């Protein structure tokens, strides 16, 4: 039987998700009210029976480590484990990870003793649900050395993904990393025969969207163990930019076409839009699948209390207390406190790590510090509010049409046109942004 080691790439500094990554690694960013981004690939691995998992990271890994250690505990009979491998200095290596492939190369001594038959390499910042066993079965049946997971995309999305050219037998003929919007990529359209295998009638591909004429790499690969060792011996630092394109000429490479929902959550805009979609009546991704659940840390919180509120097309996580508020098209994270007269529309709130005691609340108020959560009579539109933020009374955020341009400001940031209130931020009473 195949013995698979899963390697989840934790990413670098996560600059495109800053300031959400200011104090945490990208995979540790809170997601969908109660999860972390890392829970997506972790759950896909576990649901697929791949329970020997390494996570590679090198920035702000403490929060990620705490989440994984308290969430994913395997018993001794399953032989499963999850381990974080942060960048480390050894006698052979004294530098940090210089790319995705370099991170795997510098940790290969940890993988090799398990004597796996295959490695599966995954990203830590994507939203999808996949039975990875099917990808492995495709890989084994094809006899390929390397299999690339790819999904049908339109021209706009193809600009920022690796493009895969393949024949009718799913053999990869070429690979081009992130061509950009200006380059003519007409020759990279999938062949008519391969198009026949891509059923575009899925619910998430509505009739008004642009045609998905290209195969975009999902940044997920399966390697035969010997093939990964040989590919890493090239010394290249990156999979998508170097190893995969060159492997097309020196390895037998196959493509596995994934037809369901998938999105790369690498920017503030994609992070925000994905959350707003999750709160819609018919979201593109379904968290309500008992056959392949998304796991996370059990927090043992009380049910959310909602008193005299209007709530429409929103997700509200457990442990929250919402009083006399209007909440539209929003995602409310755990332990969120929202006070009387507040109006939210298109807001992503990550919640809080703790409840304040009455004594703490009293002392903070005496010092002029707002309560944790959203204060009375505040109005917020189109914003992301990170964990433990304190929004005072009578604040207006994102309401004015004269929104600041992208940049860092006193107590907040604007990224991709979205106001982001950082973790632990304090926004005084009456603030207008």
Sine and cosine of phi, psi and omega as CSV:
sin_phi,cos_phi,sin_psi,cos_psi,sin_omega,cos_omega
0.00,0.00,0.47,-0.89,0.02,-1.00
-0.93,0.36,0.66,-0.75,0.06,-1.00
-0.90,-0.43,0.93,-0.37,-0.16,-0.99
-0.95,-0.32,0.76,-0.65,0.20,-0.98
-0.97,-0.23,0.79,-0.61,0.02,-1.00
-0.99,-0.11,0.72,-0.69,0.03,-1.00
-0.84,-0.54,0.90,-0.43,0.01,-1.00
-0.97,-0.25,0.84,-0.55,-0.04,-1.00
-1.00,0.08,0.88,-0.47,-0.07,-1.00
-0.99,0.15,-0.10,0.99,0.04,-1.00
0.99,0.13,0.09,-1.00,-0.02,-1.00
-1.00,-0.05,-0.75,-0.66,-0.06,-1.00
-0.94,0.34,-0.31,0.95,-0.02,-1.00
0.92,0.39,0.65,0.76,-0.09,-1.00
-0.89,0.46,-0.51,0.86,-0.02,-1.00
-0.95,0.30,-0.32,0.95,0.06,-1.00
-0.98,-0.21,0.09,1.00,0.04,-1.00
-0.91,0.42,0.64,-0.77,0.20,0.98
-1.00,-0.01,0.11,0.99,0.02,-1.00
-0.90,0.45,-0.38,0.93,-0.01,-1.00
-0.97,-0.22,0.24,0.97,-0.02,-1.00
-0.90,0.45,-0.62,0.78,-0.09,-1.00
-0.86,-0.52,0.21,0.98,-0.02,-1.00
-0.46,-0.89,0.42,-0.91,0.11,-0.99
-0.93,0.37,0.45,-0.89,-0.05,-1.00
-0.82,0.58,-0.70,0.72,0.00,-1.00
-0.91,0.41,-0.28,0.96,-0.02,-1.00
-1.00,-0.01,0.00,1.00,0.00,-1.00
-0.90,0.44,0.76,-0.64,0.03,-1.00
-0.85,0.52,0.54,-0.84,-0.12,-0.99
-0.54,-0.84,0.67,-0.74,0.13,-0.99
0.82,0.57,0.61,0.79,0.13,-0.99
1.00,0.03,-0.64,0.77,-0.12,-0.99
-0.63,-0.78,-0.07,1.00,-0.08,-1.00
-0.96,-0.27,0.01,-1.00,0.24,-0.97
-0.85,-0.52,0.40,-0.92,-0.01,-1.00
-0.84,0.54,-0.58,0.82,-0.03,-1.00
-0.89,0.45,-0.38,0.92,-0.02,-1.00
-0.90,0.44,-0.41,0.91,-0.03,-1.00
-0.93,0.36,-0.86,0.50,0.03,-1.00
-0.90,0.43,-0.56,0.83,0.05,-1.00
-0.87,0.49,-0.71,0.70,-0.02,-1.00
-0.92,0.40,-0.63,0.78,0.04,-1.00
-0.89,0.46,-0.63,0.77,0.05,-1.00
-0.90,0.44,-0.75,0.66,-0.05,-1.00
-0.90,0.43,-0.71,0.70,0.01,-1.00
-0.90,0.43,-0.37,0.93,0.00,-1.00
-1.00,-0.07,-0.01,1.00,0.00,-1.00
0.99,0.10,0.19,0.98,0.04,-1.00
-0.99,-0.15,1.00,-0.05,-0.15,-0.99
-0.91,-0.40,0.37,0.93,0.16,-0.99
-0.91,-0.41,0.98,-0.19,-0.30,-0.95
-0.77,-0.63,0.73,-0.68,0.14,-0.99
-0.90,-0.44,0.64,-0.77,0.10,-0.99
-0.89,-0.45,0.81,-0.58,-0.03,-1.00
-0.97,-0.25,0.83,-0.56,0.01,-1.00
-0.46,-0.89,0.26,-0.97,0.03,-1.00
-0.56,-0.83,-0.01,1.00,0.00,-1.00
-0.85,-0.53,0.77,-0.64,0.14,-0.99
0.73,0.69,0.81,0.59,-0.16,-0.99
-1.00,0.03,-0.06,1.00,-0.08,-1.00
-0.89,0.46,-0.74,0.67,0.00,-1.00
-0.88,0.47,-0.66,0.75,0.03,-1.00
-0.90,0.44,-0.69,0.72,0.00,-1.00
-0.88,0.48,-0.70,0.71,-0.01,-1.00
-0.88,0.47,-0.67,0.74,0.00,-1.00
-0.90,0.44,-0.73,0.69,-0.03,-1.00
-0.91,0.40,-0.66,0.75,-0.04,-1.00
-0.91,0.41,-0.54,0.84,-0.03,-1.00
-1.00,0.00,-0.15,0.99,-0.11,-0.99
-0.94,-0.34,-0.75,0.66,-0.18,-0.98
-0.95,-0.30,1.00,0.01,-0.01,-1.00
-0.90,-0.44,0.91,-0.42,-0.02,-1.00
-0.99,-0.15,0.55,-0.83,0.03,-1.00
-0.98,0.18,0.25,-0.97,-0.10,-1.00
-0.94,0.33,-0.30,0.95,-0.03,-1.00
-0.99,0.15,-0.39,0.92,-0.05,-1.00
-0.99,0.11,-0.30,0.95,-0.07,-1.00
0.88,0.48,0.36,0.93,0.03,-1.00
-1.00,-0.01,0.38,-0.93,0.06,-1.00
-0.33,-0.94,0.35,-0.94,0.18,-0.98
-0.70,-0.71,0.79,-0.61,-0.04,-1.00
-0.71,-0.70,0.68,-0.74,0.12,-0.99
-1.00,-0.03,0.76,-0.65,0.08,-1.00
-0.90,-0.43,0.99,-0.12,0.05,-1.00
-0.99,0.14,0.37,-0.93,0.01,-1.00
-0.84,0.54,0.71,-0.71,-0.04,-1.00
-0.64,-0.77,0.43,-0.90,0.07,-1.00
-1.00,-0.05,0.68,-0.73,0.08,-1.00
-0.75,-0.66,0.01,-1.00,0.06,-1.00
-0.92,0.40,-0.44,0.90,-0.01,-1.00
-1.00,0.02,-0.54,0.84,-0.09,-1.00
-0.77,-0.64,0.79,-0.61,0.01,-1.00
-0.87,-0.49,0.07,1.00,-0.05,-1.00
-0.94,-0.33,0.24,-0.97,0.10,-0.99
-0.97,0.23,0.12,-0.99,0.07,-1.00
-0.88,0.48,0.74,-0.67,-0.02,-1.00
-0.97,-0.25,0.09,1.00,0.00,-1.00
0.24,-0.97,0.06,-1.00,-0.07,-1.00
-0.89,0.45,-0.71,0.70,0.00,-1.00
-0.94,0.34,-0.59,0.81,0.03,-1.00
-0.90,0.44,-0.60,0.80,0.04,-1.00
-0.89,0.46,-0.67,0.74,0.03,-1.00
-0.92,0.38,-0.68,0.74,-0.02,-1.00
-0.87,0.49,-0.69,0.72,-0.08,-1.00
-0.95,0.31,-0.19,0.98,0.04,-1.00
-0.91,-0.41,0.16,0.99,-0.11,-0.99
-0.88,0.48,-0.48,0.88,0.01,-1.00
-0.90,0.44,-0.38,0.93,0.05,-1.00
-0.99,0.17,-0.49,0.87,-0.06,-1.00
-0.99,0.12,-0.67,0.75,-0.17,-0.99
-0.85,0.53,-0.64,0.77,-0.02,-1.00
-0.86,0.51,-0.36,0.93,0.03,-1.00
-0.97,0.25,-0.16,0.99,0.00,-1.00
0.77,0.64,0.81,0.59,0.02,-1.00
-0.96,0.29,0.41,-0.91,0.13,-0.99
-1.00,0.04,-0.48,0.88,-0.03,-1.00
-0.60,-0.80,0.45,-0.89,0.17,-0.99
-0.89,-0.46,0.67,-0.74,0.16,-0.99
-0.91,-0.42,0.80,-0.60,-0.06,-1.00
-0.95,-0.32,0.83,-0.55,-0.08,-1.00
-0.82,-0.58,0.31,-0.95,0.06,-1.00
-0.99,-0.14,0.45,-0.89,-0.04,-1.00
-0.99,-0.15,0.16,0.99,-0.08,-1.00
-0.69,-0.73,0.72,0.69,0.01,-1.00
-0.77,-0.64,0.43,-0.90,0.04,-1.00
-0.90,-0.44,0.88,-0.48,0.00,-1.00
-0.17,-0.99,0.23,-0.97,0.14,-0.99
-0.75,-0.66,0.90,-0.44,-0.06,-1.00
-0.69,-0.72,0.69,-0.73,0.19,-0.98
-0.99,0.15,0.99,-0.16,-0.10,-1.00
-0.91,0.41,-0.30,0.95,0.05,-1.00
-0.90,0.43,-0.56,0.83,0.01,-1.00
-0.91,0.41,-0.64,0.77,0.07,-1.00
-0.89,0.45,-0.66,0.75,0.04,-1.00
-0.90,0.43,-0.68,0.74,0.03,-1.00
-0.87,0.49,-0.68,0.74,0.07,-1.00
-0.87,0.49,-0.70,0.72,-0.02,-1.00
-0.87,0.49,-0.75,0.67,-0.03,-1.00
-0.91,0.42,-0.70,0.71,-0.02,-1.00
-0.90,0.44,-0.54,0.84,-0.02,-1.00
-0.97,0.25,-0.35,0.94,-0.06,-1.00
0.96,0.27,0.21,0.98,-0.07,-1.00
-0.96,0.28,0.39,-0.92,0.13,-0.99
-0.99,0.16,-0.60,0.80,-0.05,-1.00
-0.70,-0.72,0.67,-0.74,0.12,-0.99
-0.84,-0.54,0.74,-0.67,0.03,-1.00
-0.97,-0.25,0.77,-0.64,0.15,-0.99
-0.99,0.14,0.75,-0.66,-0.01,-1.00
-0.65,-0.76,0.43,-0.90,-0.01,-1.00
-0.76,-0.66,0.54,-0.84,0.03,-1.00
-0.91,0.41,0.75,-0.66,-0.01,-1.00
-0.68,-0.73,0.35,-0.94,0.07,-1.00
-1.00,0.05,0.01,-1.00,-0.09,-1.00
-0.88,0.48,-0.63,0.77,-0.05,-1.00
-0.90,0.44,-0.73,0.69,-0.01,-1.00
-0.95,0.31,-0.49,0.87,-0.01,-1.00
-0.89,0.46,-0.40,0.92,-0.03,-1.00
-0.87,0.50,-0.55,0.83,-0.13,-0.99
-0.94,-0.34,0.26,0.96,0.02,-1.00
-0.82,-0.57,0.28,-0.96,0.17,-0.99
-0.96,0.28,0.73,-0.68,-0.01,-1.00
-0.99,-0.10,0.69,-0.72,-0.03,-1.00
-0.91,-0.42,0.80,-0.60,0.15,-0.99
-0.97,-0.25,0.75,-0.66,-0.08,-1.00
-0.61,-0.79,0.39,-0.92,0.05,-1.00
-1.00,-0.07,-0.12,-0.99,-0.09,-1.00
-0.92,0.39,-0.35,0.94,0.03,-1.00
-1.00,-0.08,0.19,0.98,0.02,-1.00
0.93,0.37,0.37,0.93,0.15,-0.99
-0.99,0.17,0.75,-0.67,-0.04,-1.00
-0.98,0.21,0.79,-0.61,-0.01,-1.00
-0.98,-0.22,-0.37,0.93,0.00,-1.00
-0.23,-0.97,0.37,-0.93,0.01,-1.00
-0.56,-0.83,0.77,-0.64,0.02,-1.00
-0.75,-0.66,0.81,-0.58,-0.08,-1.00
-1.00,0.06,0.83,-0.55,0.15,-0.99
0.65,0.76,0.98,0.21,-0.06,-1.00
-0.95,0.32,-0.33,0.95,-0.04,-1.00
0.99,0.10,0.17,-0.98,-0.11,-0.99
-0.99,0.16,-0.31,0.95,-0.12,-0.99
-1.00,-0.01,-0.33,0.94,-0.10,-1.00
-0.98,0.18,0.64,-0.77,0.08,-1.00
-0.97,0.23,0.91,-0.42,-0.02,-1.00
-0.88,-0.47,0.44,0.90,-0.02,-1.00
-0.83,0.56,-0.56,0.83,-0.02,-1.00
-0.95,0.32,-0.18,0.98,-0.01,-1.00
-1.00,-0.06,0.06,1.00,0.09,-1.00
-0.89,0.45,0.59,-0.81,-0.03,-1.00
-0.92,0.39,0.50,-0.87,0.01,-1.00
-0.94,0.35,0.34,-0.94,-0.01,-1.00
-0.87,0.50,-0.60,0.80,-0.02,-1.00
-0.92,0.39,-0.65,0.76,0.01,-1.00
-0.95,0.31,-0.56,0.83,0.06,-1.00
-0.84,0.55,-0.53,0.85,-0.03,-1.00
-0.90,0.44,-0.37,0.93,0.00,-1.00
-1.00,0.01,-0.12,0.99,-0.06,-1.00
-0.97,-0.26,0.99,-0.17,-0.07,-1.00
-1.00,0.08,0.96,-0.27,-0.12,-0.99
-1.00,0.03,0.25,0.97,-0.02,-1.00
-1.00,0.01,0.17,0.99,0.02,-1.00
-0.87,0.50,0.47,-0.88,-0.05,-1.00
-0.86,0.51,-0.56,0.83,-0.07,-1.00
-0.98,0.20,-0.03,1.00,0.06,-1.00
-0.92,-0.39,0.99,0.11,-0.06,-1.00
-0.95,0.32,0.31,-0.95,-0.14,-0.99
-0.91,0.41,-0.37,0.93,-0.08,-1.00
-1.00,0.00,-0.06,1.00,0.01,-1.00
-0.98,0.19,0.35,-0.93,0.02,-1.00
-0.92,0.40,0.48,-0.88,-0.03,-1.00
-0.90,0.44,0.66,-0.75,0.02,-1.00
-1.00,0.01,1.00,0.05,-0.13,-0.99
-0.99,-0.16,0.00,1.00,-0.06,-1.00
-0.81,-0.58,0.37,-0.93,0.12,-0.99
-0.97,-0.25,0.91,-0.41,0.00,-1.00
-0.99,-0.17,0.75,-0.66,0.02,-1.00
-0.91,0.42,0.68,-0.73,0.03,-1.00
-1.00,-0.01,0.05,1.00,-0.04,-1.00
0.94,0.35,0.44,0.90,0.01,-1.00
-0.84,-0.54,0.75,-0.67,-0.08,-1.00
-0.67,-0.74,0.52,-0.85,0.21,-0.98
-0.89,-0.45,0.78,-0.63,0.03,-1.00
-0.89,-0.45,0.66,-0.75,0.36,-0.93
-0.87,0.49,0.55,-0.84,-0.06,-1.00
-0.84,0.55,-0.69,0.72,-0.01,-1.00
-0.92,0.40,-0.55,0.83,-0.01,-1.00
-0.94,0.35,-0.64,0.77,0.02,-1.00
-0.91,0.42,-0.68,0.73,0.02,-1.00
-0.86,0.50,-0.70,0.71,-0.02,-1.00
-0.92,0.39,-0.65,0.76,0.00,-1.00
-0.91,0.41,-0.64,0.77,-0.01,-1.00
-0.94,0.35,-0.44,0.90,0.02,-1.00
-0.90,0.43,-0.24,0.97,0.03,-1.00
-0.92,0.39,-0.38,0.92,-0.02,-1.00
1.00,0.08,0.00,1.00,-0.01,-1.00
-0.93,0.37,0.48,-0.88,-0.09,-1.00
-1.00,-0.02,-0.42,0.91,-0.18,-0.98
-0.78,-0.62,0.61,-0.80,0.05,-1.00
-0.96,0.29,-0.86,0.52,-0.12,-0.99
-0.92,0.40,-0.60,0.80,-0.07,-1.00
-1.00,0.08,-0.38,0.92,-0.12,-0.99
-0.73,-0.68,-0.87,0.49,-0.15,-0.99
-0.90,0.43,-0.75,0.66,-0.06,-1.00
-0.91,0.42,-0.74,0.68,0.03,-1.00
-0.84,0.54,-0.66,0.75,-0.02,-1.00
-0.96,0.27,-0.44,0.90,-0.02,-1.00
-0.93,0.38,-0.41,0.91,-0.01,-1.00
-0.85,0.52,-0.54,0.84,-0.02,-1.00
-1.00,0.01,-0.36,0.93,-0.11,-0.99
-0.90,-0.44,-0.11,0.99,0.02,-1.00
-0.75,-0.66,0.28,-0.96,0.17,-0.99
-1.00,0.06,0.94,-0.34,-0.12,-0.99
-0.89,-0.45,0.74,-0.68,0.01,-1.00
-0.88,-0.48,0.32,-0.95,0.07,-1.00
-0.88,-0.48,0.70,-0.71,0.10,-1.00
-0.96,-0.28,0.89,-0.45,-0.07,-1.00
-1.00,0.03,0.89,-0.46,0.01,-1.00
-0.99,-0.17,0.85,-0.53,-0.18,-0.98
-0.98,-0.19,-0.08,1.00,-0.07,-1.00
-0.99,-0.11,-0.14,-0.99,-0.09,-1.00
-0.92,0.39,0.68,-0.73,0.08,-1.00
-0.44,-0.90,0.67,-0.74,0.08,-1.00
-0.53,-0.85,0.63,-0.78,0.08,-1.00
-1.00,0.03,0.87,-0.48,-0.03,-1.00
-0.99,-0.16,0.93,0.36,-0.11,-0.99
-0.97,-0.25,-0.13,0.99,-0.03,-1.00
-0.78,-0.63,0.27,-0.96,0.06,-1.00
-0.87,0.48,-0.66,0.75,0.00,-1.00
-0.89,0.46,-0.73,0.68,0.00,-1.00
-0.92,0.38,-0.58,0.82,0.05,-1.00
-0.88,0.47,-0.73,0.68,-0.02,-1.00
-0.92,0.39,-0.77,0.64,-0.05,-1.00
-0.88,0.48,-0.61,0.79,0.02,-1.00
-0.89,0.45,-0.66,0.75,0.02,-1.00
-0.91,0.42,-0.70,0.72,0.00,-1.00
-0.89,0.46,-0.61,0.79,0.06,-1.00
-0.91,0.42,-0.65,0.76,0.01,-1.00
-0.87,0.50,-0.49,0.87,-0.02,-1.00
-1.00,0.08,-0.09,1.00,-0.05,-1.00
-0.97,0.24,0.17,-0.99,-0.05,-1.00
-0.91,0.42,-0.62,0.78,0.00,-1.00
-0.80,-0.60,0.98,0.21,-0.05,-1.00
-0.92,0.38,0.43,-0.90,0.00,-1.00
-0.93,0.36,-0.51,0.86,0.01,-1.00
-0.92,-0.38,0.68,-0.73,-0.07,-1.00
-0.96,-0.28,0.95,-0.32,0.10,-1.00
-0.97,0.23,-0.23,0.97,-0.12,-0.99
-1.00,-0.08,0.85,0.53,0.00,-1.00
-0.85,-0.53,0.97,-0.24,-0.07,-1.00
-0.95,0.30,-0.35,0.94,0.00,-1.00
-0.95,0.30,-0.57,0.82,0.01,-1.00
-0.71,-0.70,0.96,0.27,-0.08,-1.00
-0.94,0.34,0.34,-0.94,0.15,-0.99
-0.99,-0.15,0.87,-0.50,-0.08,-1.00
-1.00,0.00,0.40,-0.92,0.11,-0.99
-0.33,-0.94,-0.02,-1.00,-0.02,-1.00
-0.95,0.31,0.74,-0.67,0.06,-1.00
-0.98,0.20,0.85,-0.52,-0.09,-1.00
-0.97,-0.24,-0.14,0.99,0.07,-1.00
0.81,0.58,0.75,0.67,-0.02,-1.00
-1.00,-0.07,0.40,-0.92,0.06,-1.00
-0.95,0.31,0.21,-0.98,0.06,-1.00
-0.91,0.42,0.44,-0.90,0.04,-1.00
-0.95,0.31,0.68,-0.73,0.06,-1.00
-0.98,-0.20,0.81,-0.59,0.02,-1.00
-0.83,-0.55,0.89,-0.45,-0.09,-1.00
-0.86,-0.51,0.89,-0.45,0.12,-0.99
0.80,0.60,0.81,0.58,-0.08,-1.00
-0.85,-0.52,0.32,-0.95,0.22,-0.98
-0.92,-0.39,0.89,-0.45,-0.02,-1.00
-0.79,-0.62,0.80,-0.60,-0.08,-1.00
-0.67,-0.74,0.76,-0.65,0.05,-1.00
0.72,0.69,0.88,0.48,-0.04,-1.00
-0.61,-0.80,0.39,-0.92,0.15,-0.99
-0.94,-0.33,0.73,-0.69,0.01,-1.00
-0.79,-0.61,0.91,-0.42,-0.02,-1.00
-0.98,0.20,0.22,-0.97,-0.10,-1.00
-0.94,0.35,0.32,-0.95,0.07,-1.00
0.98,0.17,0.14,0.99,-0.05,-1.00
-1.00,-0.08,0.29,-0.96,0.02,-1.00
-0.68,-0.74,0.94,-0.34,-0.08,-1.00
-0.87,-0.49,0.84,-0.54,-0.13,-0.99
-0.82,-0.57,0.87,-0.50,0.13,-0.99
0.82,0.58,0.64,0.77,-0.08,-1.00
-0.89,-0.45,0.30,-0.95,0.13,-0.99
-0.93,-0.36,0.86,-0.51,-0.06,-1.00
-0.81,-0.59,0.90,-0.43,-0.02,-1.00
-0.83,-0.56,0.69,-0.73,0.16,-0.99
0.75,0.66,0.74,0.67,-0.13,-0.99
-0.72,-0.69,0.29,-0.96,0.09,-1.00
-0.85,-0.52,0.86,-0.51,-0.07,-1.00
-0.94,-0.33,0.88,-0.48,-0.06,-1.00
-0.98,0.17,0.03,-1.00,-0.08,-1.00
-0.88,0.47,0.55,-0.84,0.08,-1.00
0.86,0.51,0.43,0.90,-0.02,-1.00
-0.98,0.21,0.74,-0.67,0.07,-1.00
-0.95,-0.30,0.87,-0.49,0.02,-1.00
-0.83,-0.56,0.83,-0.56,-0.15,-0.99
-1.00,-0.06,0.12,-0.99,-0.07,-1.00
-0.82,0.57,0.68,-0.74,0.12,-0.99
0.99,0.16,0.08,1.00,-0.02,-1.00
-0.99,0.15,0.59,-0.81,0.04,-1.00
-0.80,-0.60,0.84,-0.54,0.00,-1.00
-0.84,-0.54,0.69,-0.73,0.07,-1.00
-0.57,-0.82,0.89,-0.46,-0.03,-1.00
0.92,0.38,0.72,0.69,-0.07,-1.00
-0.88,-0.48,0.71,-0.71,0.10,-1.00
-0.95,-0.32,0.92,-0.38,0.01,-1.00
-0.93,-0.37,0.81,-0.59,-0.05,-1.00
-1.00,0.07,-0.15,0.99,0.10,-1.00
1.00,0.01,-0.50,-0.86,-0.09,-1.00
-0.64,-0.77,0.41,-0.91,0.03,-1.00
-1.00,0.04,-0.18,0.98,-0.11,-0.99
-0.34,-0.94,0.27,-0.96,0.18,-0.98
-0.99,-0.17,0.69,-0.73,0.10,-1.00
-0.97,0.24,0.60,-0.80,0.09,-1.00
-0.98,0.19,0.35,-0.94,0.07,-1.00
-0.82,0.57,-0.61,0.79,0.01,-1.00
-0.91,0.41,-0.66,0.75,0.03,-1.00
-0.90,0.43,-0.67,0.74,0.02,-1.00
-0.88,0.47,-0.69,0.72,0.01,-1.00
-0.88,0.47,-0.73,0.69,-0.03,-1.00
-0.90,0.43,-0.65,0.76,0.02,-1.00
-0.90,0.44,-0.68,0.73,-0.01,-1.00
-0.90,0.43,-0.62,0.79,0.04,-1.00
-0.90,0.44,-0.46,0.89,0.02,-1.00
-1.00,-0.03,0.05,1.00,0.01,-1.00
0.98,0.19,0.31,0.95,-0.01,-1.00
-0.99,-0.10,0.80,-0.60,0.00,-1.00
-0.89,0.45,0.39,-0.92,0.11,-0.99
-0.89,0.45,0.40,-0.92,0.08,-1.00
-0.93,0.38,0.70,-0.72,-0.05,-1.00
0.93,-0.36,-0.50,-0.87,-0.06,-1.00
-0.91,-0.41,0.82,-0.57,-0.05,-1.00
-0.98,0.21,0.10,-0.99,-0.06,-1.00
-0.89,0.46,0.56,-0.83,0.17,-0.99
0.84,0.54,0.50,0.86,0.08,-1.00
-1.00,-0.09,0.52,-0.85,0.01,-1.00
-0.82,-0.57,0.82,-0.58,-0.07,-1.00
-0.73,-0.68,0.74,-0.68,0.02,-1.00
-0.75,-0.67,0.70,-0.71,0.15,-0.99
0.79,0.61,0.85,0.52,-0.08,-1.00
-0.64,-0.77,0.32,-0.95,0.15,-0.99
-0.89,-0.45,0.81,-0.59,-0.01,-1.00
-0.89,-0.45,0.92,-0.39,-0.09,-1.00
-0.97,0.24,0.07,-1.00,-0.13,-0.99
-0.86,0.50,0.64,-0.77,0.12,-0.99
0.90,0.43,0.30,0.95,0.03,-1.00
-0.95,0.31,0.48,-0.88,0.00,-1.00
-0.85,-0.52,0.94,-0.34,0.02,-1.00
-0.97,-0.24,0.86,-0.51,-0.09,-1.00
-0.96,0.29,-0.09,-1.00,-0.02,-1.00
-0.97,0.24,0.55,-0.84,0.12,-0.99
0.89,0.46,0.46,0.89,0.01,-1.00
-1.00,0.08,0.47,-0.88,0.11,-0.99
-0.80,-0.60,0.88,-0.47,-0.04,-1.00
-0.81,-0.59,0.85,-0.52,0.05,-1.00
0.96,0.28,0.21,0.98,-0.05,-1.00
-1.00,0.10,-0.68,0.73,-0.04,-1.00
-0.94,0.34,0.58,-0.82,0.05,-1.00
-0.95,0.33,-0.31,0.95,0.00,-1.00
-1.00,0.01,0.87,0.49,-0.01,-1.00
-0.95,0.32,0.63,-0.77,0.01,-1.00
-0.87,0.49,0.45,-0.89,0.07,-1.00
-0.95,0.32,0.23,-0.97,-0.01,-1.00
-0.83,0.55,0.70,-0.71,0.01,-1.00
0.34,-0.94,0.01,-1.00,0.03,-1.00
-0.98,-0.19,0.74,-0.67,-0.03,-1.00
-0.80,-0.60,0.00,-1.00,-0.03,-1.00
-0.95,0.32,0.98,-0.19,0.06,-1.00
1.00,-0.03,-0.05,1.00,0.01,-1.00
-0.36,-0.93,0.19,-0.98,0.04,-1.00
-0.77,-0.63,0.39,-0.92,0.19,-0.98
-0.83,-0.55,0.87,-0.49,0.01,-1.00
-0.76,-0.64,0.76,-0.66,-0.02,-1.00
0.81,0.59,0.53,0.85,0.01,-1.00
0.98,0.19,0.12,0.99,-0.05,-1.00
-0.93,-0.37,0.75,-0.66,0.06,-1.00
-0.97,0.26,0.78,-0.62,0.01,-1.00
-0.86,-0.51,0.87,-0.49,0.09,-1.00
-1.00,-0.06,0.90,-0.44,-0.13,-0.99
-0.93,0.36,0.18,-0.98,0.07,-1.00
-0.86,0.51,0.70,-0.72,0.04,-1.00
0.91,0.40,0.21,0.98,-0.01,-1.00
-0.93,0.37,0.47,-0.88,0.05,-1.00
-0.85,-0.52,0.91,-0.42,0.02,-1.00
-0.96,-0.29,0.93,-0.36,-0.10,-0.99
-0.90,0.44,0.31,-0.95,0.06,-1.00
-0.80,0.61,0.65,-0.76,0.11,-0.99
0.97,0.25,0.13,0.99,0.01,-1.00
-0.92,0.40,0.66,-0.75,0.07,-1.00
-0.87,-0.50,0.85,-0.53,0.03,-1.00
-0.87,-0.50,0.00,0.00,0.00,0.00
